[in-house]
Amino acid sequence: MDGSVFTISDGADCSAVVGAYGARLMQLWVPGRDGVSGDIVLGHDDVQGYVDHPATYFGATCGRYANRIAGGRFVLNGAAVQLDCNEGANHLHGGAQGFDKKLWQVERSDARGVTFGLHSPDGEMGFPGALEATARYEFVAPGQLQITMTARAAADTVVNLVNHAYFNMAGQGSGVVDGQMLQIAADRYLPVDAALLPLGSAVDVTGTPFDFRELRALDAAVPAGGFDHNLCLNGGEGPAVVAVDPASGRGMRLFTDQPGVQLYTGSYLPEGLAGKAGAVYGARAGFTLETQKWPDSPNHADYPSAVVRAGSEYRHRMDFAFFVAD
């Protein structure tokens, strides 16, 4: 698989490697307390590694609708829509040929940022309407990486693009993330069934393993099967998520304009998976922070809408601010 790969930098201590295959974040280097930069995202050494291991979605831009849709079915404007079902009876991350498996076009690049573009035709994976999507990675200031995803619809459709990077703040390949710290500004979460589909309305996090309103270790309380759940963000101007590795001091604050974040701690990563620079991954080698519309939202009228009307534009912003903790 051919695919353009670019290194971008903030001009100081942070840099990233991004690739056109899947509009993907392949490396992200940030300094720790000792001043040494570490790569904090899981991945592979070359593009072929991502082609050979599609089920992890490492660093990819997923779409047209990321996360799950029950039965791959929903009703839009009174008409039933049937999507490709690629996870048993359900739709996941855009289907078997989702955006993560596409070679995006390079629209613009410079030392600080790259914009990738993709045309998705009407009917692809069952989705109505052609779509023009972009994903941009840019260091907008020292220590600040912005990911912006957009999509313009030719007809009414649903859109939920996510970035599927797996983070390990101690550095990729350093082991499990159990002791790393998270704070998530979410008073509610979505309980799920055995297929990881939402059961219904959002519920209070109080007294559950999903209460991250204060900074705490990931393994301080863990649900059966680990985390793979949407936390319903409170909104507001503060960070949606704060992540810190106590040992290295590497930290990041994540700001977003989306209503939810999928926290997944990699419970289903295969043991012995070959990663970058000789690393070997397994369960809990990293965690995702997939800011998003809520899973299965086209089938829940009380969830934030994922409908994008003809001629209008979907926008999704993730702002990462890196810091060193005391």
C-alpha positions in Angstrom: 0.0 0.0 0.0 1.4 3.4 -1.1 0.5 6.4 1.0 2.1 9.7 1.6 3.5 10.2 5.1 4.4 13.6 6.6 6.2 14.8 9.7 4.8 18.0 11.2 6.1 20.0 14.2 5.3 22.8 16.6 8.8 24.2 16.0 9.8 23.3 19.6 9.5 20.0 21.4 6.4 18.3 19.9 6.0 16.6 16.5 3.7 14.1 14.8 3.8 11.8 11.8 0.5 11.6 9.8 -0.3 9.5 6.8 -2.8 9.6 3.9 -3.9 6.0 4.4 -6.9 6.4 6.7 -5.9 10.1 7.3 -4.0 8.6 10.2 -2.1 9.8 13.2 1.0 7.5 13.2 3.3 9.1 15.7 2.9 11.8 18.3 6.1 12.9 20.2 5.8 15.0 23.4 8.3 15.6 26.2 8.2 14.4 29.7 9.5 15.6 33.0 13.1 14.6 32.0 12.9 16.6 28.8 12.9 13.5 26.7 10.2 13.2 24.0 8.3 10.0 23.8 5.8 8.7 21.1 2.5 8.5 23.0 0.3 6.8 20.3 0.2 3.1 19.3 0.8 2.1 15.7 3.1 0.4 13.2 6.4 1.2 11.6 5.0 1.7 8.1 1.8 2.0 6.2 1.7 -1.7 5.3 1.4 -2.5 9.1 -1.9 -0.6 9.2 -3.2 -2.4 6.1 -2.3 -5.8 7.7 -4.0 -5.0 11.0 -7.2 -3.2 10.1 -9.2 -4.3 13.2 -7.3 -2.1 15.6 -8.0 1.2 13.7 -4.8 2.6 15.1 -4.8 6.4 14.6 -7.3 6.3 11.8 -10.1 8.8 10.8 -13.1 6.6 11.0 -16.4 7.2 9.2 -18.8 7.9 7.6 -20.4 6.9 10.9 -17.9 5.8 13.6 -18.9 3.6 16.5 -22.0 1.3 16.3 -25.4 1.4 14.6 -27.8 -1.4 15.7 -28.6 -3.8 12.9 -27.0 -1.3 10.5 -30.4 0.2 10.2 -32.1 3.5 10.8 -34.8 5.7 9.4 -34.0 9.1 7.7 -36.8 11.3 6.4 -39.2 8.5 6.7 -37.2 6.1 4.6 -35.4 3.0 5.9 -31.6 2.9 5.4 -29.6 -0.3 5.5 -25.9 -0.1 6.0 -23.1 -2.6 5.7 -22.9 -4.8 8.8 -19.3 -5.6 9.6 -19.5 -6.5 13.3 -21.9 -9.4 13.4 -25.4 -8.0 12.8 -24.3 -4.4 13.5 -22.5 -1.6 11.7 -19.1 -0.4 13.1 -16.9 2.5 12.1 -18.3 3.0 8.6 -18.5 -0.6 7.5 -16.0 -3.0 6.0 -14.7 -0.3 3.6 -14.9 2.6 6.0 -12.8 5.8 5.7 -10.0 4.2 7.8 -9.3 1.9 4.8 -9.2 4.7 2.2 -6.2 6.4 0.6 -7.1 10.1 1.2 -5.9 12.8 -1.1 -3.3 15.3 0.2 -5.0 18.7 -0.2 -2.5 20.9 1.6 0.7 20.5 3.6 3.4 22.5 5.3 5.8 22.2 8.2 3.1 22.6 10.8 0.1 20.8 9.3 -1.5 18.6 6.7 -5.0 18.5 5.3 -6.4 15.2 3.8 -9.5 15.0 1.7 -11.8 12.2 0.7 -14.8 11.8 -1.6 -17.4 9.2 -0.5 -19.9 8.4 -3.2 -23.7 8.1 -2.7 -24.5 4.6 -1.5 -21.1 3.7 -0.3 -21.5 1.2 2.6 -25.2 2.0 2.3 -25.0 5.7 3.3 -27.3 8.1 1.3 -25.7 11.0 -0.5 -22.2 11.9 -1.7 -19.9 13.3 1.0 -16.7 15.4 0.8 -14.7 14.9 3.9 -11.5 16.5 5.2 -9.2 15.7 8.2 -6.5 18.3 9.2 -3.7 17.8 11.7 -2.0 21.1 12.7 0.3 22.3 15.4 -1.4 25.7 16.0 1.0 26.8 18.8 3.9 25.2 20.8 2.5 22.2 22.5 -0.9 22.4 20.9 -2.1 19.9 18.2 -5.5 20.5 16.6 -7.4 17.9 14.7 -10.3 19.2 12.6 -12.7 16.9 10.7 -15.3 18.3 8.3 -17.8 16.8 5.9 -20.1 18.5 3.3 -23.2 16.5 2.3 -24.9 16.4 -1.1 -28.0 14.9 0.4 -29.4 14.4 3.8 -27.2 11.8 5.6 -25.7 10.9 9.0 -22.1 11.7 9.9 -19.9 10.8 12.8 -16.2 11.1 12.1 -13.7 10.1 14.9 -10.0 9.9 15.4 -9.1 6.5 16.7 -5.7 7.1 18.2 -4.7 4.9 21.2 -2.7 6.8 23.8 -0.1 5.6 26.2 1.2 8.7 28.1 4.2 6.7 29.3 5.2 6.1 25.7 3.9 3.5 23.3 5.2 0.0 24.1 5.9 0.8 27.7 3.3 -1.6 29.1 -0.3 -1.4 30.3 -2.0 2.0 31.0 -3.7 0.9 34.2 -2.0 3.4 36.5 -2.3 6.4 34.2 -4.7 9.1 35.3 -7.8 10.5 33.6 -10.3 13.2 34.4 -13.4 13.4 32.2 -16.0 16.2 32.4 -19.0 13.9 32.2 -21.9 13.5 34.7 -23.5 10.8 32.6 -22.6 7.7 30.5 -24.4 5.2 28.2 -24.7 1.7 29.6 -24.4 -0.9 26.8 -25.4 -4.5 26.1 -23.2 -7.5 25.2 -22.8 -6.1 21.7 -21.7 -2.7 23.1 -24.8 -1.0 21.9 -26.5 1.6 24.1 -29.3 0.3 26.3 -31.2 3.5 26.2 -31.0 6.8 28.1 -27.8 8.2 29.7 -27.4 7.5 33.4 -25.6 9.2 36.3 -21.9 8.2 36.7 -22.1 8.6 40.5 -21.1 5.4 42.3 -20.0 3.7 39.0 -16.6 3.0 37.5 -17.4 5.7 34.9 -17.0 8.6 37.4 -13.9 10.4 36.2 -15.0 13.8 37.4 -11.9 13.9 39.6 -8.4 12.9 38.3 -8.1 9.2 39.0 -6.2 6.1 37.9 -7.8 4.1 35.1 -7.7 0.9 37.2 -9.1 2.5 40.3 -12.5 1.1 39.3 -13.1 -1.0 36.1 -16.3 -2.4 34.7 -16.5 -6.0 33.7 -14.8 -6.4 30.3 -13.0 -3.0 30.7 -14.0 0.4 29.3 -15.6 0.7 25.9 -18.3 3.2 26.6 -19.5 6.7 25.6 -19.3 9.3 28.4 -21.7 12.1 27.8 -19.7 15.3 28.0 -21.0 18.2 30.0 -19.8 20.8 27.5 -18.4 24.2 28.4 -15.1 25.9 27.8 -12.9 23.7 30.0 -11.1 20.5 28.9 -13.3 17.5 28.2 -10.5 15.2 29.2 -7.2 15.4 31.1 -4.7 12.5 30.9 -1.5 12.2 32.9 1.2 9.6 33.3 2.5 10.1 36.9 5.9 8.5 36.2 7.0 10.5 33.1 4.9 13.6 33.9 3.5 13.7 30.4 0.1 15.2 30.3 -2.5 16.5 27.9 -5.8 18.4 28.0 -8.3 17.6 25.3 -10.9 20.2 24.3 -13.7 19.4 21.8 -17.0 20.6 20.4 -18.5 17.1 20.4 -21.2 15.8 22.9 -19.5 12.5 23.8 -16.2 10.6 24.1 -15.6 6.9 23.7 -13.2 5.7 26.3 -11.8 2.3 25.2 -8.9 0.7 27.1 -8.0 -1.8 24.5 -9.4 -4.9 26.1 -9.7 -6.6 22.7 -6.3 -5.8 21.4 -4.7 -9.2 20.5 -1.8 -10.3 22.7 1.5 -10.3 21.0 0.6 -7.7 18.4 3.7 -6.2 16.8 3.9 -2.5 17.1 6.3 0.3 16.4 10.1 0.2 17.1 10.0 -3.4 18.3 7.1 -2.9 20.7 4.7 -5.7 21.4 1.1 -4.8 22.4 -1.7 -6.5 24.2 -4.8 -5.7 26.2 -4.7 -2.3 27.8 -1.6 -1.2 25.9 -3.4 2.1 25.2 -6.7 3.9 25.5 -8.8 5.8 23.0 -10.5 9.2 23.5 -12.8 9.2 20.5 -14.8 12.4 20.7 -18.0 11.8 18.9 -21.7 11.9 18.5 -23.2 9.2 20.7 -23.3 5.6 19.5 -26.4 4.5 17.6 -27.7 8.0 17.7 -29.7 7.7 14.4 -32.0 5.2 16.4 -32.4 7.4 19.5 -34.4 10.6 19.2 -33.2 11.8 22.6 -29.5 11.6 21.6 -27.6 14.5 20.0 -28.5 14.3 16.3 -25.9 13.1 13.8 -28.0 14.2 10.8 -26.3 16.4 8.3 -28.6 18.1 5.8 -28.0 18.5 2.1 -25.6 21.4 1.5 -24.6 21.8 5.1 -21.3 21.1 6.8 -20.4 18.8 9.6 -17.5 20.0 11.8 -15.6 18.3 14.6 -12.7 19.8 16.5 -10.2 18.2 18.9 -7.6 20.4 20.6 -4.8 18.8 22.5 -2.7 20.9 24.8 0.4 19.0 26.2 2.0 19.8 29.5 4.4 18.4 32.1 2.9 17.5 35.4 4.8 18.3 38.7 
